Amino acid sequence: MEIKEFIEKFAEAIEVEEVETLTAETEFRQLDEWSSLSVMMTIAFFDEEFEKEIGGTDIKGCNTIQDLFNLATA
């Protein structure tokens, strides 16, 4: 999966409407849509798309969408 596709799917998972504003350098916690529910949706996204189990601690170690992508593809 390329970073662009990851951004689109991540945005869909956490219900970001303006996907075109997101880049790999976007700090996802700064998004208006980011909430505690987004953490759960991100965990489910990783499970469904990558068959990878992550937890809140893994997400806390990430700052940007690129960091999440690196976690997904590691």
Phi, psi and omega in degrees: 000136177275160182300323181298315178295321178300314180300315180298316181289322177297315179299319178296319182297321182258010173064047173274126182277324184262070183301325183297344179275350184271142175226174177300331183274356180298130175275104190298333179291341180276351180290140178301328183283347184286129180207181177297329176294326178298326177299313180296320180293326178291319177299316179295321178300314179297320180294314183288313186279325188240358185050045183235129178268122175232166178229180179303325180296320178298317180293322178299333179282358181249145177243323184244168175297326177300320178299318178295318178300315179298321178296319182291325187261002181284000000 
